[in-house]
Amino acid sequence: MAYDDYRCLRVRLDRGVAFVTIDHPPINLLDLALMRELDAIGKELEVDDAVRVVVFDSADPDFFIAHADVALIERLPTDVPKPTTL
């Protein structure tokens, strides 16, 4: 499975490990674009039988996620998702 359609994330697979690098300059702002991509990559990796472990890191050595749009977070749905298994 290829993971090339992301603008804020870089994904690399290596022997069952998915390395997801957050690359959303300048400070890896947790905004709507990044939230959507994190949601999408989670759903994709969940159904990829080749993936056993997911490791998140940052392309910026000074920041993982430096700031979040708090107003946006307050508007997120509060429904509890159904549990899934790998």
PDB file with one MODEL, atoms N, CA, C and O in Angstrom:
MODEL        1
ATOM      1  N   MET A   1       0.852  -1.171   0.000  1.00  0.00           N
ATOM      2  CA  MET A   1       0.000   0.000   0.000  1.00  0.00           C
ATOM      3  C   MET A   1       0.903   1.241   0.000  1.00  0.00           C
ATOM      4  O   MET A   1       1.868   1.313   0.761  1.00  0.00           O
ATOM      5  N   ALA A   2       0.590   2.186  -0.835  1.00  0.00           N
ATOM      6  CA  ALA A   2       1.375   3.428  -0.917  1.00  0.00           C
ATOM      7  C   ALA A   2       0.692   4.525  -0.100  1.00  0.00           C
ATOM      8  O   ALA A   2      -0.535   4.616  -0.053  1.00  0.00           O
ATOM      9  N   TYR A   3       1.490   5.325   0.520  1.00  0.00           N
ATOM     10  CA  TYR A   3       0.993   6.416   1.352  1.00  0.00           C
ATOM     11  C   TYR A   3       1.582   7.735   0.864  1.00  0.00           C
ATOM     12  O   TYR A   3       2.232   8.454   1.622  1.00  0.00           O
ATOM     13  N   ASP A   4       1.348   8.042  -0.408  1.00  0.00           N
ATOM     14  CA  ASP A   4       1.977   9.203  -1.036  1.00  0.00           C
ATOM     15  C   ASP A   4       1.076  10.430  -1.141  1.00  0.00           C
ATOM     16  O   ASP A   4       1.524  11.480  -1.602  1.00  0.00           O
ATOM     17  N   ASP A   5      -0.184  10.320  -0.723  1.00  0.00           N
ATOM     18  CA  ASP A   5      -1.142  11.399  -0.950  1.00  0.00           C
ATOM     19  C   ASP A   5      -1.240  12.401   0.200  1.00  0.00           C
ATOM     20  O   ASP A   5      -2.197  13.173   0.266  1.00  0.00           O
ATOM     21  N   TYR A   6      -0.288  12.396   1.079  1.00  0.00           N
ATOM     22  CA  TYR A   6      -0.347  13.278   2.243  1.00  0.00           C
ATOM     23  C   TYR A   6       0.541  14.500   2.039  1.00  0.00           C
ATOM     24  O   TYR A   6       1.620  14.415   1.453  1.00  0.00           O
ATOM     25  N   ARG A   7       0.058  15.646   2.537  1.00  0.00           N
ATOM     26  CA  ARG A   7       0.825  16.886   2.429  1.00  0.00           C
ATOM     27  C   ARG A   7       1.535  17.238   3.736  1.00  0.00           C
ATOM     28  O   ARG A   7       2.583  17.884   3.722  1.00  0.00           O
ATOM     29  N   CYS A   8       0.964  16.813   4.866  1.00  0.00           N
ATOM     30  CA  CYS A   8       1.520  17.146   6.183  1.00  0.00           C
ATOM     31  C   CYS A   8       2.280  15.980   6.811  1.00  0.00           C
ATOM     32  O   CYS A   8       2.931  16.141   7.844  1.00  0.00           O
ATOM     33  N   LEU A   9       2.195  14.821   6.193  1.00  0.00           N
ATOM     34  CA  LEU A   9       2.805  13.616   6.744  1.00  0.00           C
ATOM     35  C   LEU A   9       3.669  12.933   5.700  1.00  0.00           C
ATOM     36  O   LEU A   9       3.379  12.978   4.505  1.00  0.00           O
ATOM     37  N   ARG A  10       4.735  12.301   6.170  1.00  0.00           N
ATOM     38  CA  ARG A  10       5.527  11.409   5.323  1.00  0.00           C
ATOM     39  C   ARG A  10       5.463  10.032   5.968  1.00  0.00           C
ATOM     40  O   ARG A  10       5.651   9.894   7.177  1.00  0.00           O
ATOM     41  N   VAL A  11       5.197   9.020   5.160  1.00  0.00           N
ATOM     42  CA  VAL A  11       5.016   7.674   5.697  1.00  0.00           C
ATOM     43  C   VAL A  11       6.000   6.730   5.029  1.00  0.00           C
ATOM     44  O   VAL A  11       6.165   6.725   3.809  1.00  0.00           O
ATOM     45  N   ARG A  12       6.653   5.929   5.871  1.00  0.00           N
ATOM     46  CA  ARG A  12       7.604   4.932   5.382  1.00  0.00           C
ATOM     47  C   ARG A  12       7.329   3.636   6.117  1.00  0.00           C
ATOM     48  O   ARG A  12       7.162   3.625   7.337  1.00  0.00           O
ATOM     49  N   LEU A  13       7.281   2.531   5.360  1.00  0.00           N
ATOM     50  CA  LEU A  13       7.082   1.213   5.955  1.00  0.00           C
ATOM     51  C   LEU A  13       8.389   0.439   5.929  1.00  0.00           C
ATOM     52  O   LEU A  13       9.118   0.452   4.937  1.00  0.00           O
ATOM     53  N   ASP A  14       8.673  -0.236   7.037  1.00  0.00           N
ATOM     54  CA  ASP A  14       9.885  -1.049   7.123  1.00  0.00           C
ATOM     55  C   ASP A  14       9.609  -2.240   8.038  1.00  0.00           C
ATOM     56  O   ASP A  14       9.507  -2.080   9.255  1.00  0.00           O
ATOM     57  N   ARG A  15       9.491  -3.415   7.463  1.00  0.00           N
ATOM     58  CA  ARG A  15       9.302  -4.671   8.196  1.00  0.00           C
ATOM     59  C   ARG A  15       8.191  -4.604   9.235  1.00  0.00           C
ATOM     60  O   ARG A  15       8.391  -4.956  10.398  1.00  0.00           O
ATOM     61  N   GLY A  16       7.020  -4.149   8.806  1.00  0.00           N
ATOM     62  CA  GLY A  16       5.868  -4.113   9.692  1.00  0.00           C
ATOM     63  C   GLY A  16       5.731  -2.864  10.532  1.00  0.00           C
ATOM     64  O   GLY A  16       4.754  -2.711  11.265  1.00  0.00           O
ATOM     65  N   VAL A  17       6.703  -1.964  10.434  1.00  0.00           N
ATOM     66  CA  VAL A  17       6.655  -0.717  11.193  1.00  0.00           C
ATOM     67  C   VAL A  17       6.337   0.427  10.238  1.00  0.00           C
ATOM     68  O   VAL A  17       7.023   0.617   9.234  1.00  0.00           O
ATOM     69  N   ALA A  18       5.292   1.185  10.558  1.00  0.00           N
ATOM     70  CA  ALA A  18       4.959   2.386   9.793  1.00  0.00           C
ATOM     71  C   ALA A  18       5.544   3.579  10.539  1.00  0.00           C
ATOM     72  O   ALA A  18       5.155   3.867  11.671  1.00  0.00           O
ATOM     73  N   PHE A  19       6.469   4.259   9.905  1.00  0.00           N
ATOM     74  CA  PHE A  19       7.054   5.475  10.462  1.00  0.00           C
ATOM     75  C   PHE A  19       6.303   6.655   9.850  1.00  0.00           C
ATOM     76  O   PHE A  19       6.372   6.878   8.642  1.00  0.00           O
ATOM     77  N   VAL A  20       5.589   7.406  10.680  1.00  0.00           N
ATOM     78  CA  VAL A  20       4.803   8.547  10.223  1.00  0.00           C
ATOM     79  C   VAL A  20       5.494   9.808  10.737  1.00  0.00           C
ATOM     80  O   VAL A  20       5.534  10.066  11.940  1.00  0.00           O
ATOM     81  N   THR A  21       6.032  10.581   9.810  1.00  0.00           N
ATOM     82  CA  THR A  21       6.744  11.807  10.165  1.00  0.00           C
ATOM     83  C   THR A  21       5.835  13.000   9.935  1.00  0.00           C
ATOM     84  O   THR A  21       5.351  13.221   8.825  1.00  0.00           O
ATOM     85  N   ILE A  22       5.607  13.767  10.991  1.00  0.00           N
ATOM     86  CA  ILE A  22       4.814  14.991  10.872  1.00  0.00           C
ATOM     87  C   ILE A  22       5.718  16.049  10.267  1.00  0.00           C
ATOM     88  O   ILE A  22       6.755  16.403  10.830  1.00  0.00           O
ATOM     89  N   ASP A  23       5.306  16.548   9.108  1.00  0.00           N
ATOM     90  CA  ASP A  23       6.113  17.508   8.350  1.00  0.00           C
ATOM     91  C   ASP A  23       5.195  18.624   7.868  1.00  0.00           C
ATOM     92  O   ASP A  23       4.835  18.687   6.693  1.00  0.00           O
ATOM     93  N   HIS A  24       4.823  19.501   8.795  1.00  0.00           N
ATOM     94  CA  HIS A  24       3.843  20.560   8.536  1.00  0.00           C
ATOM     95  C   HIS A  24       4.435  21.896   8.994  1.00  0.00           C
ATOM     96  O   HIS A  24       4.036  22.453  10.017  1.00  0.00           O
ATOM     97  N   PRO A  25       5.414  22.405   8.195  1.00  0.00           N
ATOM     98  CA  PRO A  25       6.119  23.627   8.578  1.00  0.00           C
ATOM     99  C   PRO A  25       5.184  24.831   8.710  1.00  0.00           C
ATOM    100  O   PRO A  25       4.115  24.859   8.100  1.00  0.00           O
ATOM    101  N   PRO A  26       5.586  25.818   9.502  1.00  0.00           N
ATOM    102  CA  PRO A  26       6.912  25.926  10.101  1.00  0.00           C
ATOM    103  C   PRO A  26       7.019  25.267  11.482  1.00  0.00           C
ATOM    104  O   PRO A  26       8.130  24.984  11.930  1.00  0.00           O
ATOM    105  N   ILE A  27       5.889  25.014  12.175  1.00  0.00           N
ATOM    106  CA  ILE A  27       5.999  24.505  13.555  1.00  0.00           C
ATOM    107  C   ILE A  27       5.123  23.280  13.810  1.00  0.00           C
ATOM    108  O   ILE A  27       4.825  22.974  14.964  1.00  0.00           O
ATOM    109  N   ASN A  28       4.709  22.584  12.773  1.00  0.00           N
ATOM    110  CA  ASN A  28       3.822  21.431  12.950  1.00  0.00           C
ATOM    111  C   ASN A  28       2.556  21.817  13.713  1.00  0.00           C
ATOM    112  O   ASN A  28       2.189  21.179  14.700  1.00  0.00           O
ATOM    113  N   LEU A  29       1.904  22.866  13.239  1.00  0.00           N
ATOM    114  CA  LEU A  29       0.659  23.333  13.848  1.00  0.00           C
ATOM    115  C   LEU A  29      -0.415  22.258  13.708  1.00  0.00           C
ATOM    116  O   LEU A  29      -0.649  21.746  12.614  1.00  0.00           O
ATOM    117  N   LEU A  30      -1.061  21.920  14.812  1.00  0.00           N
ATOM    118  CA  LEU A  30      -2.169  20.974  14.787  1.00  0.00           C
ATOM    119  C   LEU A  30      -3.419  21.734  14.366  1.00  0.00           C
ATOM    120  O   LEU A  30      -4.216  22.170  15.197  1.00  0.00           O
ATOM    121  N   ASP A  31      -3.569  21.882  13.047  1.00  0.00           N
ATOM    122  CA  ASP A  31      -4.706  22.590  12.473  1.00  0.00           C
ATOM    123  C   ASP A  31      -5.603  21.583  11.766  1.00  0.00           C
ATOM    124  O   ASP A  31      -5.377  20.376  11.859  1.00  0.00           O
ATOM    125  N   LEU A  32      -6.614  22.069  11.064  1.00  0.00           N
ATOM    126  CA  LEU A  32      -7.570  21.182  10.409  1.00  0.00           C
ATOM    127  C   LEU A  32      -6.891  20.274   9.387  1.00  0.00           C
ATOM    128  O   LEU A  32      -7.231  19.094   9.295  1.00  0.00           O
ATOM    129  N   ALA A  33      -5.955  20.793   8.630  1.00  0.00           N
ATOM    130  CA  ALA A  33      -5.270  19.979   7.615  1.00  0.00           C
ATOM    131  C   ALA A  33      -4.535  18.807   8.255  1.00  0.00           C
ATOM    132  O   ALA A  33      -4.644  17.674   7.787  1.00  0.00           O
ATOM    133  N   LEU A  34      -3.789  19.075   9.318  1.00  0.00           N
ATOM    134  CA  LEU A  34      -3.045  18.006   9.985  1.00  0.00           C
ATOM    135  C   LEU A  34      -3.994  17.038  10.684  1.00  0.00           C
ATOM    136  O   LEU A  34      -3.774  15.827  10.644  1.00  0.00           O
ATOM    137  N   MET A  35      -5.038  17.546  11.319  1.00  0.00           N
ATOM    138  CA  MET A  35      -6.011  16.663  11.973  1.00  0.00           C
ATOM    139  C   MET A  35      -6.645  15.706  10.970  1.00  0.00           C
ATOM    140  O   MET A  35      -6.786  14.513  11.242  1.00  0.00           O
ATOM    141  N   ARG A  36      -7.023  16.231   9.817  1.00  0.00           N
ATOM    142  CA  ARG A  36      -7.632  15.373   8.783  1.00  0.00           C
ATOM    143  C   ARG A  36      -6.661  14.288   8.332  1.00  0.00           C
ATOM    144  O   ARG A  36      -7.044  13.130   8.163  1.00  0.00           O
ATOM    145  N   GLU A  37      -5.417  14.668   8.141  1.00  0.00           N
ATOM    146  CA  GLU A  37      -4.438  13.681   7.684  1.00  0.00           C
ATOM    147  C   GLU A  37      -4.128  12.653   8.771  1.00  0.00           C
ATOM    148  O   GLU A  37      -3.947  11.475   8.461  1.00  0.00           O
ATOM    149  N   LEU A  38      -4.061  13.066  10.026  1.00  0.00           N
ATOM    150  CA  LEU A  38      -3.839  12.107  11.106  1.00  0.00           C
ATOM    151  C   LEU A  38      -5.000  11.122  11.199  1.00  0.00           C
ATOM    152  O   LEU A  38      -4.794   9.928  11.417  1.00  0.00           O
ATOM    153  N   ASP A  39      -6.207  11.623  11.034  1.00  0.00           N
ATOM    154  CA  ASP A  39      -7.382  10.746  11.033  1.00  0.00           C
ATOM    155  C   ASP A  39      -7.319   9.773   9.858  1.00  0.00           C
ATOM    156  O   ASP A  39      -7.559   8.577  10.025  1.00  0.00           O
ATOM    157  N   ALA A  40      -6.999  10.280   8.684  1.00  0.00           N
ATOM    158  CA  ALA A  40      -6.945   9.437   7.480  1.00  0.00           C
ATOM    159  C   ALA A  40      -5.844   8.386   7.576  1.00  0.00           C
ATOM    160  O   ALA A  40      -6.069   7.228   7.226  1.00  0.00           O
ATOM    161  N   ILE A  41      -4.660   8.770   8.044  1.00  0.00           N
ATOM    162  CA  ILE A  41      -3.568   7.794   8.114  1.00  0.00           C
ATOM    163  C   ILE A  41      -3.884   6.727   9.151  1.00  0.00           C
ATOM    164  O   ILE A  41      -3.547   5.558   8.959  1.00  0.00           O
ATOM    165  N   GLY A  42      -4.519   7.110  10.235  1.00  0.00           N
ATOM    166  CA  GLY A  42      -4.917   6.117  11.230  1.00  0.00           C
ATOM    167  C   GLY A  42      -5.859   5.085  10.651  1.00  0.00           C
ATOM    168  O   GLY A  42      -5.709   3.889  10.903  1.00  0.00           O
ATOM    169  N   LYS A  43      -6.826   5.539   9.879  1.00  0.00           N
ATOM    170  CA  LYS A  43      -7.783   4.614   9.253  1.00  0.00           C
ATOM    171  C   LYS A  43      -7.102   3.726   8.219  1.00  0.00           C
ATOM    172  O   LYS A  43      -7.406   2.537   8.125  1.00  0.00           O
ATOM    173  N   GLU A  44      -6.187   4.294   7.449  1.00  0.00           N
ATOM    174  CA  GLU A  44      -5.475   3.497   6.439  1.00  0.00           C
ATOM    175  C   GLU A  44      -4.565   2.455   7.077  1.00  0.00           C
ATOM    176  O   GLU A  44      -4.546   1.298   6.657  1.00  0.00           O
ATOM    177  N   LEU A  45      -3.820   2.866   8.080  1.00  0.00           N
ATOM    178  CA  LEU A  45      -2.889   1.937   8.719  1.00  0.00           C
ATOM    179  C   LEU A  45      -3.626   0.827   9.459  1.00  0.00           C
ATOM    180  O   LEU A  45      -3.135  -0.298   9.555  1.00  0.00           O
ATOM    181  N   GLU A  46      -4.792   1.145   9.975  1.00  0.00           N
ATOM    182  CA  GLU A  46      -5.575   0.154  10.713  1.00  0.00           C
ATOM    183  C   GLU A  46      -5.953  -1.048   9.851  1.00  0.00           C
ATOM    184  O   GLU A  46      -6.027  -2.169  10.353  1.00  0.00           O
ATOM    185  N   VAL A  47      -6.191  -0.826   8.563  1.00  0.00           N
ATOM    186  CA  VAL A  47      -6.625  -1.920   7.682  1.00  0.00           C
ATOM    187  C   VAL A  47      -5.488  -2.500   6.845  1.00  0.00           C
ATOM    188  O   VAL A  47      -5.713  -3.400   6.036  1.00  0.00           O
ATOM    189  N   ASP A  48      -4.279  -1.996   7.031  1.00  0.00           N
ATOM    190  CA  ASP A  48      -3.126  -2.504   6.291  1.00  0.00           C
ATOM    191  C   ASP A  48      -2.532  -3.685   7.064  1.00  0.00           C
ATOM    192  O   ASP A  48      -1.921  -3.501   8.117  1.00  0.00           O
ATOM    193  N   ASP A  49      -2.712  -4.885   6.539  1.00  0.00           N
ATOM    194  CA  ASP A  49      -2.233  -6.091   7.220  1.00  0.00           C
ATOM    195  C   ASP A  49      -0.717  -6.134   7.370  1.00  0.00           C
ATOM    196  O   ASP A  49      -0.201  -6.891   8.192  1.00  0.00           O
ATOM    197  N   ALA A  50      -0.004  -5.341   6.595  1.00  0.00           N
ATOM    198  CA  ALA A  50       1.461  -5.329   6.671  1.00  0.00           C
ATOM    199  C   ALA A  50       1.972  -4.511   7.856  1.00  0.00           C
ATOM    200  O   ALA A  50       3.146  -4.608   8.213  1.00  0.00           O
ATOM    201  N   VAL A  51       1.102  -3.710   8.466  1.00  0.00           N
ATOM    202  CA  VAL A  51       1.517  -2.810   9.547  1.00  0.00           C
ATOM    203  C   VAL A  51       1.224  -3.445  10.901  1.00  0.00           C
ATOM    204  O   VAL A  51       0.099  -3.864  11.173  1.00  0.00           O
ATOM    205  N   ARG A  52       2.244  -3.508  11.740  1.00  0.00           N
ATOM    206  CA  ARG A  52       2.116  -4.045  13.095  1.00  0.00           C
ATOM    207  C   ARG A  52       2.329  -2.971  14.161  1.00  0.00           C
ATOM    208  O   ARG A  52       1.773  -3.060  15.256  1.00  0.00           O
ATOM    209  N   VAL A  53       3.129  -1.963  13.841  1.00  0.00           N
ATOM    210  CA  VAL A  53       3.482  -0.910  14.794  1.00  0.00           C
ATOM    211  C   VAL A  53       3.499   0.416  14.046  1.00  0.00           C
ATOM    212  O   VAL A  53       3.889   0.475  12.880  1.00  0.00           O
ATOM    213  N   VAL A  54       3.075   1.475  14.720  1.00  0.00           N
ATOM    214  CA  VAL A  54       3.138   2.817  14.143  1.00  0.00           C
ATOM    215  C   VAL A  54       3.992   3.687  15.061  1.00  0.00           C
ATOM    216  O   VAL A  54       3.768   3.744  16.270  1.00  0.00           O
ATOM    217  N   VAL A  55       4.972   4.361  14.469  1.00  0.00           N
ATOM    218  CA  VAL A  55       5.856   5.265  15.207  1.00  0.00           C
ATOM    219  C   VAL A  55       5.690   6.658  14.612  1.00  0.00           C
ATOM    220  O   VAL A  55       5.875   6.851  13.410  1.00  0.00           O
ATOM    221  N   PHE A  56       5.342   7.627  15.453  1.00  0.00           N
ATOM    222  CA  PHE A  56       5.224   9.015  15.011  1.00  0.00           C
ATOM    223  C   PHE A  56       6.483   9.769  15.417  1.00  0.00           C
ATOM    224  O   PHE A  56       6.999   9.607  16.523  1.00  0.00           O
ATOM    225  N   ASP A  57       6.965  10.603  14.489  1.00  0.00           N
ATOM    226  CA  ASP A  57       8.066  11.497  14.814  1.00  0.00           C
ATOM    227  C   ASP A  57       7.857  12.804  14.067  1.00  0.00           C
ATOM    228  O   ASP A  57       6.865  12.976  13.358  1.00  0.00           O
ATOM    229  N   SER A  58       8.795  13.718  14.233  1.00  0.00           N
ATOM    230  CA  SER A  58       8.673  15.045  13.644  1.00  0.00           C
ATOM    231  C   SER A  58       9.825  15.321  12.695  1.00  0.00           C
ATOM    232  O   SER A  58      10.966  14.944  12.960  1.00  0.00           O
ATOM    233  N   ALA A  59       9.521  15.979  11.594  1.00  0.00           N
ATOM    234  CA  ALA A  59      10.564  16.409  10.666  1.00  0.00           C
ATOM    235  C   ALA A  59      11.344  17.588  11.242  1.00  0.00           C
ATOM    236  O   ALA A  59      12.465  17.864  10.812  1.00  0.00           O
ATOM    237  N   ASP A  60      10.759  18.278  12.207  1.00  0.00           N
ATOM    238  CA  ASP A  60      11.400  19.432  12.840  1.00  0.00           C
ATOM    239  C   ASP A  60      12.053  18.981  14.146  1.00  0.00           C
ATOM    240  O   ASP A  60      11.354  18.524  15.051  1.00  0.00           O
ATOM    241  N   PRO A  61      13.371  19.098  14.264  1.00  0.00           N
ATOM    242  CA  PRO A  61      14.039  18.625  15.480  1.00  0.00           C
ATOM    243  C   PRO A  61      13.687  19.436  16.730  1.00  0.00           C
ATOM    244  O   PRO A  61      13.934  18.982  17.847  1.00  0.00           O
ATOM    245  N   ASP A  62      13.112  20.632  16.553  1.00  0.00           N
ATOM    246  CA  ASP A  62      12.776  21.480  17.697  1.00  0.00           C
ATOM    247  C   ASP A  62      11.336  21.322  18.180  1.00  0.00           C
ATOM    248  O   ASP A  62      11.010  21.713  19.301  1.00  0.00           O
ATOM    249  N   PHE A  63      10.470  20.750  17.333  1.00  0.00           N
ATOM    250  CA  PHE A  63       9.052  20.651  17.681  1.00  0.00           C
ATOM    251  C   PHE A  63       8.506  19.289  17.277  1.00  0.00           C
ATOM    252  O   PHE A  63       8.860  18.758  16.224  1.00  0.00           O
ATOM    253  N   PHE A  64       7.645  18.728  18.113  1.00  0.00           N
ATOM    254  CA  PHE A  64       6.835  17.588  17.681  1.00  0.00           C
ATOM    255  C   PHE A  64       5.562  18.193  17.098  1.00  0.00           C
ATOM    256  O   PHE A  64       5.375  18.187  15.882  1.00  0.00           O
ATOM    257  N   ILE A  65       4.702  18.705  17.941  1.00  0.00           N
ATOM    258  CA  ILE A  65       3.583  19.558  17.533  1.00  0.00           C
ATOM    259  C   ILE A  65       3.676  20.763  18.455  1.00  0.00           C
ATOM    260  O   ILE A  65       3.521  20.641  19.670  1.00  0.00           O
ATOM    261  N   ALA A  66       3.928  21.912  17.874  1.00  0.00           N
ATOM    262  CA  ALA A  66       4.248  23.080  18.684  1.00  0.00           C
ATOM    263  C   ALA A  66       3.022  23.807  19.213  1.00  0.00           C
ATOM    264  O   ALA A  66       3.099  24.470  20.248  1.00  0.00           O
ATOM    265  N   HIS A  67       1.910  23.696  18.533  1.00  0.00           N
ATOM    266  CA  HIS A  67       0.744  24.475  18.914  1.00  0.00           C
ATOM    267  C   HIS A  67      -0.484  23.813  18.314  1.00  0.00           C
ATOM    268  O   HIS A  67      -0.395  23.105  17.312  1.00  0.00           O
ATOM    269  N   ALA A  68      -1.617  24.047  18.928  1.00  0.00           N
ATOM    270  CA  ALA A  68      -2.875  23.518  18.407  1.00  0.00           C
ATOM    271  C   ALA A  68      -3.893  24.636  18.310  1.00  0.00           C
ATOM    272  O   ALA A  68      -3.873  25.583  19.096  1.00  0.00           O
ATOM    273  N   ASP A  69      -4.771  24.518  17.349  1.00  0.00           N
ATOM    274  CA  ASP A  69      -5.879  25.450  17.200  1.00  0.00           C
ATOM    275  C   ASP A  69      -6.950  25.030  18.214  1.00  0.00           C
ATOM    276  O   ASP A  69      -7.771  24.159  17.925  1.00  0.00           O
ATOM    277  N   VAL A  70      -6.940  25.642  19.387  1.00  0.00           N
ATOM    278  CA  VAL A  70      -7.821  25.235  20.480  1.00  0.00           C
ATOM    279  C   VAL A  70      -9.288  25.406  20.101  1.00  0.00           C
ATOM    280  O   VAL A  70     -10.111  24.563  20.458  1.00  0.00           O
ATOM    281  N   ALA A  71      -9.631  26.457  19.398  1.00  0.00           N
ATOM    282  CA  ALA A  71     -11.018  26.653  18.977  1.00  0.00           C
ATOM    283  C   ALA A  71     -11.475  25.498  18.088  1.00  0.00           C
ATOM    284  O   ALA A  71     -12.621  25.057  18.176  1.00  0.00           O
ATOM    285  N   LEU A  72     -10.593  25.021  17.250  1.00  0.00           N
ATOM    286  CA  LEU A  72     -10.909  23.887  16.387  1.00  0.00           C
ATOM    287  C   LEU A  72     -11.097  22.616  17.219  1.00  0.00           C
ATOM    288  O   LEU A  72     -12.027  21.848  16.974  1.00  0.00           O
ATOM    289  N   ILE A  73     -10.240  22.398  18.176  1.00  0.00           N
ATOM    290  CA  ILE A  73     -10.348  21.216  19.036  1.00  0.00           C
ATOM    291  C   ILE A  73     -11.668  21.226  19.802  1.00  0.00           C
ATOM    292  O   ILE A  73     -12.287  20.177  19.983  1.00  0.00           O
ATOM    293  N   GLU A  74     -12.100  22.391  20.248  1.00  0.00           N
ATOM    294  CA  GLU A  74     -13.367  22.488  20.981  1.00  0.00           C
ATOM    295  C   GLU A  74     -14.559  22.087  20.126  1.00  0.00           C
ATOM    296  O   GLU A  74     -15.597  21.696  20.660  1.00  0.00           O
ATOM    297  N   ARG A  75     -14.427  22.177  18.814  1.00  0.00           N
ATOM    298  CA  ARG A  75     -15.533  21.829  17.911  1.00  0.00           C
ATOM    299  C   ARG A  75     -15.498  20.369  17.453  1.00  0.00           C
ATOM    300  O   ARG A  75     -16.375  19.940  16.702  1.00  0.00           O
ATOM    301  N   LEU A  76     -14.506  19.607  17.891  1.00  0.00           N
ATOM    302  CA  LEU A  76     -14.414  18.204  17.482  1.00  0.00           C
ATOM    303  C   LEU A  76     -15.572  17.406  18.060  1.00  0.00           C
ATOM    304  O   LEU A  76     -16.075  17.738  19.134  1.00  0.00           O
ATOM    305  N   PRO A  77     -16.005  16.349  17.357  1.00  0.00           N
ATOM    306  CA  PRO A  77     -17.080  15.507  17.891  1.00  0.00           C
ATOM    307  C   PRO A  77     -16.642  14.835  19.192  1.00  0.00           C
ATOM    308  O   PRO A  77     -15.467  14.524  19.382  1.00  0.00           O
ATOM    309  N   THR A  78     -17.592  14.625  20.063  1.00  0.00           N
ATOM    310  CA  THR A  78     -17.289  14.003  21.350  1.00  0.00           C
ATOM    311  C   THR A  78     -17.771  12.562  21.422  1.00  0.00           C
ATOM    312  O   THR A  78     -17.684  11.938  22.480  1.00  0.00           O
ATOM    313  N   ASP A  79     -18.278  12.023  20.319  1.00  0.00           N
ATOM    314  CA  ASP A  79     -18.714  10.627  20.300  1.00  0.00           C
ATOM    315  C   ASP A  79     -17.516   9.721  20.547  1.00  0.00           C
ATOM    316  O   ASP A  79     -16.411   9.988  20.074  1.00  0.00           O
ATOM    317  N   VAL A  80     -17.746   8.670  21.277  1.00  0.00           N
ATOM    318  CA  VAL A  80     -16.689   7.696  21.532  1.00  0.00           C
ATOM    319  C   VAL A  80     -16.678   6.700  20.376  1.00  0.00           C
ATOM    320  O   VAL A  80     -17.700   6.073  20.099  1.00  0.00           O
ATOM    321  N   PRO A  81     -15.535   6.542  19.692  1.00  0.00           N
ATOM    322  CA  PRO A  81     -15.494   5.597  18.569  1.00  0.00           C
ATOM    323  C   PRO A  81     -15.612   4.161  19.057  1.00  0.00           C
ATOM    324  O   PRO A  81     -15.239   3.837  20.185  1.00  0.00           O
ATOM    325  N   LYS A  82     -16.140   3.308  18.184  1.00  0.00           N
ATOM    326  CA  LYS A  82     -16.249   1.891  18.506  1.00  0.00           C
ATOM    327  C   LYS A  82     -14.853   1.284  18.554  1.00  0.00           C
ATOM    328  O   LYS A  82     -14.001   1.619  17.732  1.00  0.00           O
ATOM    329  N   PRO A  83     -14.616   0.394  19.513  1.00  0.00           N
ATOM    330  CA  PRO A  83     -13.298  -0.248  19.581  1.00  0.00           C
ATOM    331  C   PRO A  83     -13.040  -1.122  18.361  1.00  0.00           C
ATOM    332  O   PRO A  83     -13.958  -1.724  17.804  1.00  0.00           O
ATOM    333  N   THR A  84     -11.793  -1.180  17.964  1.00  0.00           N
ATOM    334  CA  THR A  84     -11.395  -2.037  16.849  1.00  0.00           C
ATOM    335  C   THR A  84     -10.251  -2.923  17.301  1.00  0.00           C
ATOM    336  O   THR A  84      -9.617  -2.676  18.327  1.00  0.00           O
ATOM    337  N   THR A  85     -10.005  -3.942  16.529  1.00  0.00           N
ATOM    338  CA  THR A  85      -8.879  -4.822  16.815  1.00  0.00           C
ATOM    339  C   THR A  85      -7.985  -4.883  15.603  1.00  0.00           C
ATOM    340  O   THR A  85      -8.430  -4.654  14.478  1.00  0.00           O
ATOM    341  N   LEU A  86      -6.749  -5.187  15.827  1.00  0.00           N
ATOM    342  CA  LEU A  86      -5.803  -5.334  14.723  1.00  0.00           C
ATOM    343  C   LEU A  86      -5.737  -6.763  14.290  1.00  0.00           C
ATOM    344  O   LEU A  86      -4.993  -7.094  13.367  1.00  0.00           O
TER     345      LEU A  86
ENDMDL
END
